[in-house]
Amino acid sequence: MERAPPGTRRPCAAAAAVLRRPEIPDGELNLAAGTTQPPLTEPELRSLGELGRRWQQAVPGAPPPLPVDPSLRRTGHIPQPSRFTRFAPVSLFQAEGSGDVVATEAAGGEPAAAAPLVRRLRRVALGPPLISSAVVDERMRKLTAMGVLSGDLLSSVAYGPQAMVTVLALAGVGALSLELPVGIALILLILTVGASYRQTIRAYPTGAGSYIVANNNLGELAGLAAAVGLITDYILTVAVSVAAGVAAVTSALPELQSKQVLLGLIVIAVLLAGNLRGVRQAGQLFAAPTYLFLLAMGILIIGGLVQAAGRGFASVPPPHISVTAVLGPLLILRAFASGATSMTGIEAVSNAVPVFRDVQWRNARTTLTWMVSLLLVLFGALLLLIRINGLVPSSSQTMLSELASGVFGRGAVYVFIQAATALELVFAADTAFNDFPRVLFYMARNDHAPRAFLRIGDRLAYSNGIIVLAVTAAVILAAFGGKTESLIPLYALGVFLAFTLSQAGMVVHWWRRRDRHWRRSLVVNGTGAVASGAVLLTAAVTKFAAGAWVVVVGIPLAVACLLRVKAHYTAVERATIPDAATIGPDPGNLAPPGLPGLHPAASAAPYGPAAPAETRHLLIALVLHLDLPSLQALEYAASLRAPVLALHVSTEDSDAQRFRQAWDQWGAHVPLEVVVSPYRAVAGPIVNYIEALHAQRPDVLLTVVLPVIKVRRPWQRPLHSRLGDHLRRALERHRGIAVMEVPFHLPA
């Protein structure tokens, strides 16, 4: 083994266990993301204990008494919020059985310097924060979930059959005789892929989409390729669906043609606000268009069949169309791949299992069965009516519009069908708003995306992912002037790449597990993988020149970027894991002389009780995780020979308990106060807790000591929290409160 150069931090033994760290249960991690103390491995626990023993040797005796009451309970005067101040909006009660301070909703709010009007407007638009335990109430029943999650899938019948017929029509009227055979092949594909995703939900009852299945069974590269394919699909779903819906409106109202981009941006803003209000409220807002669309399609199909029965189901000969392509296997495969766009959104349920009420996996499978059954009925019936009525693609209107006008004329029923279709196309984008942030969450959990996507917002929604999706789709919509038809060829490639990798991953899953009925499950998923792979290959070949090359080239580049993110987080974790056996002096991270713990080579002079003058000074060391940056900040605070209080914020009682266990393993050499923030806010409870301490003893100078990771490259900065900046801005207005950073420089 090579010896590390002097002055560099050597790879630690505990770092070998980084990727084998015990996992936090999914439900707990969802709410505790961002401030969670991860479970420590055995080597890390031993190292933490050794560092604590070094601290005890360097600083014998009890720590100096604190000049304030950190529990905010035992003082004679307890400050309360008033009409003009926001001091101490921290609940003055103890968490049951734990002794931790619990932050109220007010404690998680914006600091007092924030504009009250902005805060009120935000609360009016999004609603008040929801406590973490309300996540159960935010789950959706099956009917609501189907309305939200099926929008993308069911709305595809408005353009999927037309896309298939349009390709066949290139070879002339004779090629239209293949409509039904190709349609039957597509129905079999839908059945196969639908059954495959039912197997996925059975194998992953807590929820897993293409990314997790491919990542767990095929490896990291396959998982990232599936994730990029899904992300591409969701972004295009929002941009294209909104553009198509707005186009339907402007077709009926030509005077709005010049406002197409503005209308599209307004729709995206409505979707953004609705989804930021939380899963349940978004479902209540956006589920109705799906059922309205189903009603409209039911009326159209029944009316069309009655009309066809009146003439004995005799087919109407299609009009003459010019031949621009030769009918052959390649054209048929191209038509098959184009019609397969009717399947976009079929994976939505497997990603969103956690949004269902209990029993989640069973309700998710039932909902997926309903969705696939409805898609089969709509797709097959509409394709049959298109064939019977001899319809061909037209540049002036959609085939769905032709069919509706042919059955009902241009009266009220036609207007209703068109309006319901336009509404469904617009709000089909809501499916993407449900699944896109969840995919980013799963990626961030594995360090493949910035950890900001782990954060659960005030309304128990993945706020950062929702905002990124809305902004990205809005930029694409504006850049293309509201005309996003050229983006449609990119659909099939991204989504069928995810389908193929997901189903191939399930084949490996069943082969490894070999539990009950594994052979049948393997055959189902294997068939789905082969069918999806055939569509993927066909789309890549036939649509390469039409824009699919962007996806073919872009996916490897995106995967490379995500691997860089993973490599950075891995390097950070290796550099910050406590390991007493290998930690030595590091010129970039040395604290002042005399500090114990991390630097055993440095002199360590113990300090005694604080002098009377020093009791007017209190150092508050923020410890979100027990890692090297936090321990270094604690050591720096201790070296100043003043009372030190460690402050930790947990979003759940279980995380607070886990942190206290790690703190006790270290030795609990400094008084610790844990603030439990059930509304998942971090900066707000910290600021308000410190304000409460300051109000208790205005004569005591409070110095907040923040550990800050310093990166070497600009692109790495967004990958880390900006909590220090938020706290500094919020606290700098107070006389008697100072903020100090202790930098932790990552090794090169």
KEKOLTI-655026 format. One record per residue (C-alpha): x, y, z; residue in one letter. Coordinates in steps of 0.2 Angstrom, whole numbers, always signed. Layout:
% KEKOLTI-655026
      c1      c2      c3   tido
       X       Y       Z      a
...
//
This chain:
% KEKOLTI-655026
      c1      c2      c3   tido
      +0      +0      +0      m
      +7     +17      -4      e
     +10     +29     +10      r
      +0     +46      +9      a
     +11     +61      +6      p
     +14     +72     +21      p
      +1     +84     +25      g
     -13     +75     +16      t
     -28     +65     +24      r
     -26     +47     +21      r
     -40     +35     +16      p
     -47     +29     +33      c
     -52     +12     +37      a
     -70     +17     +41      a
     -71     +24     +23      a
     -72      +6     +16      a
     -89      +5     +25      a
     -96     +21     +17      v
    -106     +12      +4      l
    -111      -2     +16      r
    -118     +10     +29      r
    -134      +4     +38      p
    -149     +12     +29      e
    -162     +22     +38      i
    -180     +16     +34      p
    -188     +24     +19      d
    -202     +32     +28      g
    -191     +39     +41      e
    -178     +45     +29      l
    -191     +54     +18      n
    -195     +66     +32      l
    -178     +67     +41      a
    -168     +71     +25      a
    -155     +84     +26      g
    -152     +84     +45      t
    -152     +65     +48      t
    -138     +58     +58      q
    -134     +42     +48      p
    -132     +26     +57      p
    -114     +23     +61      l
    -104      +7     +56      t
     -95      -2     +70      e
     -78      +5     +64      p
     -85     +23     +65      e
     -92     +20     +82      l
     -75     +14     +89      r
     -67     +29     +81      s
     -79     +41     +89      l
     -77     +33    +106      g
     -58     +34    +104      e
     -59     +53     +99      l
     -70     +56    +114      g
     -57     +47    +126      r
     -44     +59    +118      r
     -55     +74    +122      w
     -57     +68    +140      q
     -38     +66    +142      q
     -35     +84    +136      a
     -50     +92    +145      v
     -52     +83    +161      p
     -67     +88    +173      g
     -84     +94    +170      a
     -87    +108    +156      p
     -90    +126    +162      p
    -107    +130    +168      p
    -118    +138    +155      l
    -124    +156    +158      p
    -142    +152    +150      v
    -155    +138    +152      d
    -154    +128    +136      p
    -171    +120    +139      s
    -180    +137    +140      l
    -190    +130    +155      r
    -182    +135    +171      r
    -180    +153    +169      t
    -191    +165    +179      g
    -195    +176    +163      h
    -199    +166    +147      i
    -200    +178    +132      p
    -215    +175    +121      q
    -219    +181    +103      p
    -228    +197    +102      s
    -236    +208     +89      r
    -220    +217     +86      f
    -206    +204     +90      t
    -203    +186     +86      r
    -192    +181    +101      f
    -193    +164    +107      a
    -206    +156     +95      p
    -200    +139    +101      v
    -212    +128    +111      s
    -208    +128    +129      l
    -212    +109    +132      f
    -201     +94    +131      q
    -203     +80    +119      a
    -212     +65    +127      e
    -199     +55    +136      g
    -184     +63    +127      s
    -180     +80    +135      g
    -178     +88    +118      d
    -185    +105    +114      v
    -199    +104    +101      v
    -201    +118     +88      a
    -218    +124     +84      t
    -224    +129     +67      e
    -219    +147     +71      a
    -202    +142     +75      a
    -199    +135     +57      g
    -205    +151     +49      g
    -195    +165     +41      e
    -184    +176     +52      p
    -191    +192     +58      a
    -182    +202     +45      a
    -192    +193     +31      a
    -206    +204     +23      a
    -222    +200     +32      p
    -232    +203     +16      l
    -221    +190      +6      v
    -224    +178     +21      r
    -243    +181     +20      r
    -244    +179      +1      l
    -234    +163      +2      r
    -246    +156     +16      r
    -261    +161      +6      v
    -254    +152     -10      a
    -247    +137      -3      l
    -256    +135     +14      g
    -248    +133     +32      p
    -234    +121     +35      p
    -239    +103     +39      l
    -231     +93     +53      i
    -222     +77     +48      s
    -234     +66     +56      s
    -247     +73     +44      a
    -239     +63     +30      v
    -252     +49     +33      v
    -266     +61     +30      d
    -258     +67     +14      e
    -259     +50      +6      r
    -272     +48      -8      m
    -286     +35     -10      r
    -286     +25     -26      k
    -299     +35     -36      l
    -289     +51     -32      t
    -272     +43     -36      a
    -278     +36     -52      m
    -285     +54     -57      g
    -268     +61     -54      v
    -256     +47     -60      l
    -265     +41     -75      s
    -266     +58     -84      g
    -250     +56     -94      d
    -255     +38     -99      l
    -273     +40    -103      l
    -271     +57    -112      s
    -259     +48    -124      s
    -273     +40    -133      v
    -277     +58    -140      a
    -260     +57    -150      y
    -254     +39    -150      g
    -265     +31    -162      p
    -264     +46    -174      q
    -245     +45    -173      a
    -245     +27    -179      m
    -258     +30    -193      v
    -248     +45    -199      t
    -233     +34    -202      v
    -243     +20    -211      l
    -251     +34    -222      a
    -234     +38    -229      l
    -235     +22    -239      a
    -253     +26    -246      g
    -270     +20    -243      v
    -266      +2    -245      g
    -254      +3    -230      a
    -269      +8    -218      l
    -275     -10    -219      s
    -261     -13    -206      l
    -268      -2    -193      e
    -277     -16    -184      l
    -263     -28    -184      p
    -250     -15    -178      v
    -263      -9    -165      g
    -265     -27    -159      i
    -246     -29    -157      a
    -246     -13    -147      l
    -260     -19    -136      i
    -250     -35    -132      l
    -235     -23    -128      l
    -246     -13    -116      i
    -252     -29    -108      l
    -235     -35    -106      t
    -227     -19     -99      v
    -242     -17     -88      g
    -240     -34     -81      a
    -222     -31     -79      s
    -224     -16     -68      y
    -237     -25     -57      r
    -223     -37     -54      q
    -211     -23     -50      t
    -224     -16     -37      i
    -225     -34     -29      r
    -206     -35     -28      a
    -204     -17     -21      y
    -219     -14     -10      p
    -212      +3      -3      t
    -211     +10     -21      g
    -197      +8     -34      a
    -197     +15     -52      g
    -185     +11     -66      s
    -170     +20     -57      y
    -171      +9     -41      i
    -174      -7     -50      v
    -160      -5     -63      a
    -148      +2     -50      n
    -151     -12     -38      n
    -150     -26     -51      n
    -140     -20     -66      l
    -128      -8     -58      g
    -125     +10     -56      e
    -123     +14     -74      l
    -139      +6     -79      a
    -148     +14     -65      g
    -142     +32     -70      l
    -146     +29     -88      a
    -164     +24     -83      a
    -165     +39     -72      a
    -159     +51     -86      v
    -172     +43     -97      g
    -186     +46     -85      l
    -181     +64     -81      i
    -180     +68    -100      t
    -198     +60    -102      d
    -205     +70     -87      y
    -198     +87     -93      i
    -204     +84    -110      l
    -221     +78    -104      t
    -224     +95     -95      v
    -218    +105    -110      a
    -226     +96    -124      v
    -243     +92    -114      s
    -245    +110    -109      v
    -241    +116    -127      a
    -253    +104    -134      a
    -267    +109    -122      g
    -264    +128    -126      v
    -263    +124    -144      a
    -281    +116    -143      a
    -287    +131    -134      v
    -279    +144    -147      t
    -286    +133    -161      s
    -304    +137    -155      a
    -299    +155    -151      l
    -287    +161    -164      p
    -286    +178    -156      e
    -276    +170    -143      l
    -262    +163    -155      q
    -250    +177    -151      s
    -252    +173    -132      k
    -248    +155    -133      q
    -231    +156    -124      v
    -239    +167    -110      l
    -254    +155    -108      l
    -242    +140    -107      g
    -231    +149     -93      l
    -247    +153     -83      i
    -253    +134     -84      v
    -235    +129     -78      i
    -236    +142     -64      a
    -254    +135     -59      v
    -247    +117     -59      l
    -232    +123     -49      l
    -242    +131     -35      a
    -255    +117     -35      g
    -241    +104     -32      n
    -232    +114     -19      l
    -248    +114      -9      r
    -245     +95      -6      g
    -249     +78     -13      v
    -267     +77      -7      r
    -272     +95     -12      q
    -264     +93     -29      a
    -274     +77     -31      g
    -290     +86     -27      q
    -286    +100     -39      l
    -280     +90     -54      f
    -289     +73     -53      a
    -305     +80     -60      a
    -299     +83     -78      p
    -295     +64     -80      t
    -312     +59     -76      y
    -320     +72     -87      l
    -309     +65    -101      f
    -314     +48     -98      l
    -332     +53     -98      l
    -329     +62    -115      a
    -320     +47    -122      m
    -335     +36    -116      g
    -347     +47    -125      i
    -337     +47    -141      l
    -334     +28    -141      i
    -352     +24    -138      i
    -358     +36    -151      g
    -346     +30    -164      g
    -351     +12    -161      l
    -369     +16    -162      v
    -366     +25    -178      q
    -356     +11    -185      a
    -369      -2    -180      a
    -382      +8    -190      g
    -373      +4    -206      r
    -369     -14    -201      g
    -351      -9    -196      f
    -347      -7    -214      a
    -330      +2    -216      s
    -330     +19    -225      v
    -316     +19    -238      p
    -302     +32    -234      p
    -299     +46    -246      p
    -284     +46    -258      h
    -267     +51    -251      i
    -251     +52    -260      s
    -237     +39    -257      v
    -221     +46    -250      t
    -213     +31    -243      a
    -211     +12    -247      v
    -221      +0    -237      l
    -208     -12    -229      g
    -202     -19    -212      p
    -194      -3    -207      l
    -209      +8    -210      l
    -220      -5    -200      i
    -208      -4    -186      l
    -207     +15    -186      r
    -226     +15    -185      a
    -226      +3    -171      f
    -213     +14    -161      a
    -223     +29    -165      s
    -239     +21    -158      g
    -230     +16    -143      a
    -230     +34    -137      t
    -247     +29    -130      s
    -238     +20    -116      m
    -229     +35    -109      t
    -234     +37     -90      g
    -237     +18     -87      i
    -222     +18     -75      e
    -230     +32     -64      a
    -238     +21     -51      v
    -222     +11     -47      s
    -213     +27     -43      n
    -227     +34     -32      a
    -232     +19     -21      v
    -229     +30      -5      p
    -243     +42     -10      v
    -256     +29      -8      f
    -266     +25      +8      r
    -263      +8     +17      d
    -261      -5     +11      v
    -250      +5      -1      q
    -243      -8     -13      w
    -260     -17     -14      r
    -269      -1     -18      n
    -255      +4     -31      a
    -257     -13     -40      r
    -276     -11     -41      t
    -274      +7     -48      t
    -261      +1     -61      l
    -273     -12     -66      t
    -287      +0     -68      w
    -276     +12     -78      m
    -269      -1     -90      v
    -287      -8     -93      s
    -294      +9     -97      l
    -279     +12    -109      l
    -282      -4    -118      l
    -301      -1    -120      v
    -298     +17    -126      l
    -284     +13    -137      f
    -292      -2    -145      g
    -309      +6    -147      a
    -303     +23    -154      l
    -291     +13    -167      l
    -306      +3    -172      l
    -317     +18    -175      l
    -303     +27    -185      i
    -302     +11    -196      r
    -321      +9    -198      i
    -323     +28    -202      n
    -309     +28    -214      g
    -300     +43    -206      l
    -283     +49    -212      v
    -271     +62    -204      p
    -275     +80    -208      s
    -265     +95    -205      s
    -280    +106    -200      s
    -286     +95    -186      q
    -282     +80    -175      t
    -290     +63    -179      m
    -299     +63    -163      l
    -307     +80    -168      s
    -311     +72    -185      e
    -320     +57    -177      l
    -329     +68    -164      a
    -336     +79    -178      s
    -340     +65    -189      g
    -351     +57    -175      v
    -359     +72    -167      f
    -356     +86    -179      g
    -349    +103    -173      r
    -362    +105    -159      g
    -361    +105    -140      a
    -355     +87    -138      v
    -341     +90    -150      y
    -336    +106    -140      v
    -337     +96    -124      f
    -326     +82    -131      i
    -313     +94    -137      q
    -313    +104    -121      a
    -311     +89    -110      a
    -297     +83    -122      t
    -288    +100    -121      a
    -290    +100    -102      l
    -283     +82    -100      e
    -268     +86    -111      l
    -264    +101    -100      v
    -266     +93     -84      f
    -257     +77     -89      a
    -242     +86     -84      a
    -247     +84     -66      d
    -241     +66     -67      t
    -223     +72     -70      a
    -225     +84     -56      f
    -228     +69     -45      n
    -214     +57     -51      d
    -200     +69     -57      f
    -196     +75     -39      p
    -197     +57     -32      r
    -185     +51     -45      v
    -173     +65     -40      l
    -176     +61     -21      f
    -171     +43     -24      y
    -155     +48     -34      m
    -150     +61     -21      a
    -152     +47      -8      r
    -139     +38     -17      n
    -128     +53     -19      d
    -132     +54     -38      h
    -140     +71     -37      a
    -138     +86     -26      p
    -144     +83      -8      r
    -155     +98      -9      a
    -168     +86     -18      f
    -169     +76      -2      l
    -178     +91      +7      r
    -197     +89     +11      i
    -205    +106     +10      g
    -218    +114     +21      d
    -232    +105     +13      r
    -224     +88     +13      l
    -220     +89      -5      a
    -203     +88     -13      y
    -202    +106     -16      s
    -185    +108     -24      n
    -188     +95     -37      g
    -205    +102     -41      i
    -198    +119     -44      i
    -184    +113     -55      v
    -196    +103     -66      l
    -207    +119     -68      a
    -193    +130     -72      v
    -185    +118     -84      t
    -201    +115     -93      a
    -205    +133     -94      a
    -188    +137    -102      v
    -190    +124    -115      i
    -208    +130    -119      l
    -202    +148    -121      a
    -187    +143    -131      a
    -197    +134    -143      f
    -211    +147    -144      g
    -224    +136    -138      g
    -221    +124    -153      k
    -214    +108    -146      t
    -219     +96    -159      e
    -201     +93    -164      s
    -198     +87    -146      l
    -210     +72    -148      i
    -197     +60    -156      p
    -187     +62    -140      l
    -201     +54    -130      y
    -200     +36    -135      a
    -181     +35    -133      l
    -180     +41    -115      g
    -196     +32    -109      v
    -192     +15    -117      f
    -174     +15    -111      l
    -181     +16     -94      a
    -194      +3     -98      f
    -181      -9    -105      t
    -168      -7     -91      l
    -182      -8     -77      s
    -189     -25     -85      q
    -171     -32     -87      a
    -167     -27     -69      g
    -183     -37     -63      m
    -177     -52     -73      v
    -161     -52     -63      v
    -171     -49     -47      h
    -181     -64     -49      w
    -166     -75     -55      w
    -157     -70     -39      r
    -172     -72     -27      r
    -180     -87     -34      r
    -195     -86     -22      d
    -213     -92     -25      r
    -218     -91     -44      h
    -201     -84     -49      w
    -201     -92     -65      r
    -218     -85     -71      r
    -213     -68     -65      s
    -196     -69     -74      l
    -205     -74     -90      v
    -217     -59     -89      v
    -203     -47     -85      n
    -192     -55     -98      g
    -205     -53    -111      t
    -208     -35    -106      g
    -189     -32    -108      a
    -188     -39    -125      v
    -203     -30    -131      a
    -197     -13    -124      s
    -180     -16    -131      g
    -187     -19    -148      a
    -196      -2    -147      v
    -181      +7    -140      l
    -170      +0    -154      l
    -183      +4    -168      t
    -185     +22    -161      a
    -166     +25    -160      a
    -164     +20    -178      v
    -180     +27    -186      t
    -180     +43    -177      k
    -161     +47    -175      f
    -161     +60    -189      a
    -178     +68    -182      a
    -170     +72    -165      g
    -167     +56    -156      a
    -148     +59    -158      w
    -149     +72    -145      v
    -155     +58    -132      v
    -142     +45    -139      v
    -128     +58    -136      v
    -135     +67    -121      g
    -139     +52    -110      i
    -120     +46    -108      p
    -115     +65    -105      l
    -128     +66     -91      a
    -123     +50     -83      v
    -105     +56     -83      a
    -111     +72     -74      c
    -120     +62     -61      l
    -106     +51     -58      l
     -95     +66     -55      r
    -108     +71     -42      v
    -107     +54     -34      k
     -88     +54     -34      a
     -88     +71     -25      h
    -100     +66     -11      y
     -90     +50      -9      t
     -74     +60      -7      a
     -83     +71      +5      v
     -89     +56     +16      e
     -72     +48     +16      r
     -64     +65     +21      a
     -76     +68     +35      t
     -78     +51     +43      i
     -72     +50     +61      p
     -57     +38     +61      d
     -45     +40     +76      a
     -33     +27     +69      a
     -29     +37     +53      t
     -32     +55     +57      i
     -16     +65     +58      g
     -12     +83     +57      p
     -18     +92     +41      d
     -11    +109     +37      p
     -27    +113     +29      g
     -38    +108     +44      n
     -28    +112     +59      l
     -37    +121     +73      a
     -28    +132     +85      p
     -14    +124     +95      p
     -20    +115    +111      g
     -35    +107    +104      l
     -39     +89    +109      p
     -46     +75     +99      g
     -43     +76     +80      l
     -25     +81     +81      h
     -16     +70     +94      p
      +1     +77     +89      a
      -4     +95     +95      a
      -1    +101    +113      s
     -17     +99    +123      a
     -17    +110    +139      a
     -33    +107    +149      p
     -44    +121    +154      y
     -52    +123    +171      g
     -69    +132    +176      p
     -73    +148    +167      a
     -68    +164    +176      a
     -82    +175    +181      p
     -79    +187    +166      a
     -80    +173    +154      e
     -98    +167    +160      t
    -104    +182    +150      r
     -99    +173    +134      h
    -107    +157    +127      l
    -102    +148    +111      l
    -115    +138    +102      i
    -108    +125     +91      a
    -120    +119     +78      l
    -118    +100     +76      v
    -130     +93     +62      l
    -119     +77     +60      h
    -106     +69     +71      l
     -92     +70     +57      d
     -75     +78     +57      l
     -81     +96     +52      p
     -93     +96     +67      s
     -80     +89     +79      l
     -67    +101     +73      q
     -79    +116     +76      a
     -82    +109     +93      l
     -64    +108     +97      e
     -61    +126     +91      y
     -75    +132    +102      a
     -68    +122    +117      a
     -51    +130    +114      s
     -58    +147    +118      l
     -60    +143    +136      r
     -78    +148    +137      a
     -94    +138    +140      p
     -99    +128    +125      v
    -117    +122    +121      l
    -119    +110    +106      a
    -135    +112     +96      l
    -143     +99     +85      h
    -159     +99     +75      v
    -168     +83     +71      s
    -184     +82     +61      t
    -190     +66     +70      e
    -189     +59     +88      d
    -181     +43     +81      s
    -167     +54     +73      d
    -164     +63     +89      a
    -163     +47     +98      q
    -150     +41     +86      r
    -140     +56     +87      f
    -140     +56    +106      r
    -133     +38    +105      q
    -119     +43     +94      a
    -116     +58    +105      w
    -115     +47    +121      d
    -103     +36    +111      q
     -92     +51    +108      w
     -92     +54    +127      g
    -105     +69    +128      a
     -90     +81    +134      h
    -101     +96    +130      v
    -119    +100    +135      p
    -130     +96    +121      l
    -147    +103    +116      e
    -158     +94    +103      v
    -172    +104     +94      v
    -185     +93     +86      v
    -192    +101     +71      s
    -207     +91     +66      p
    -211    +104     +52      y
    -194     +99     +44      r
    -187    +117     +44      a
    -169    +119     +50      v
    -164    +137     +49      a
    -180    +144     +57      g
    -179    +133     +73      p
    -160    +137     +75      i
    -163    +156     +73      v
    -177    +156     +84      n
    -169    +145     +97      y
    -154    +157     +98      i
    -165    +172     +99      e
    -174    +164    +114      a
    -157    +161    +123      l
    -152    +179    +119      h
    -169    +185    +126      a
    -166    +175    +142      q
    -149    +183    +145      r
    -146    +199    +134      p
    -130    +202    +144      d
    -122    +186    +137      v
    -113    +187    +121      l
    -118    +172    +110      l
    -106    +166     +97      t
    -113    +153     +84      v
     -99    +142     +78      v
    -103    +134     +61      l
     -93    +120     +53      p
     -92    +124     +34      v
     -85    +112     +21      i
     -74    +122      +9      k
     -74    +114      -9      v
     -60    +117     -22      r
     -71    +119     -37      r
     -85    +131     -41      p
     -97    +117     -48      w
     -96    +108     -31      q
    -103    +123     -21      r
    -122    +119     -26      p
    -120    +101     -20      l
    -118    +108      -2      h
    -130    +116     +10      s
    -130    +135     +11      r
    -136    +135     +29      l
    -122    +145     +36      g
    -127    +160     +24      d
    -145    +159     +29      h
    -140    +159     +48      l
    -128    +173     +46      r
    -141    +184     +37      r
    -154    +180     +50      a
    -143    +183     +65      l
    -132    +198     +60      e
    -145    +211     +64      r
    -145    +206     +83      h
    -133    +215     +94      r
    -125    +202    +106      g
    -125    +188     +93      i
    -110    +184     +82      a
    -108    +170     +69      v
     -91    +162     +66      m
     -86    +149     +53      e
     -74    +135     +55      v
     -69    +130     +38      p
     -65    +112     +34      f
     -55    +110     +18      h
     -58     +95      +8      l
     -42     +86      +2      p
     -37     +88     -16      a
//
